[in-house]
């Protein structure tokens, strides 16, 4: 139907009141309400990597906490032992329990003694063994090192070079017998 002002109706032409109607049939420029789909798509693209990053950081932080606790507990156990072999046994047990408290496998942990915390980080200490003995000085540091794996990343990609090291400076009493 045509009026003096022009055709009217839902086909995108002028209406009698001067407004323009939109074509609801999907013509050029029509919106179909795809905001929900766009939001879900962007949410997946952004949130999935963000969630992985958060979980990976939490997992590495758990490794750091466990290793620090293992070094502290192993050092305290070694300090209180009356002999070298007993000290090594107690330190190994304390470190194992610390890792198990955090839900981690303690089999990869390496216990060693060093002269300073920096020497722990540089891997200067020899692994702690039951048959060996050495002079222990005030300030000897109990070191615990453990390789860290990123969750969901195969070993050949991260190279296995990520290591967490905990250090605990031991304090021996002047009057107590030192292991060794």
Secondary structure, 3 states (H helix, E strand, C coil): CEECCEECCCCCCECCCCCECCCCCCCCCCCCCCHHHHHHHHHHHHHHHHHHHHHHHHHHHHHHHHHHHHHHHHHHHHHHCCCHHHHHHHHHHHHHHHHHHCCCCHHHCEEEEECCHHHHHCCCCCECCCCCCCCCCCCCEEEEEEECCCCCCCHHHHCCCCEEEEEEECCCCCCCCCCC
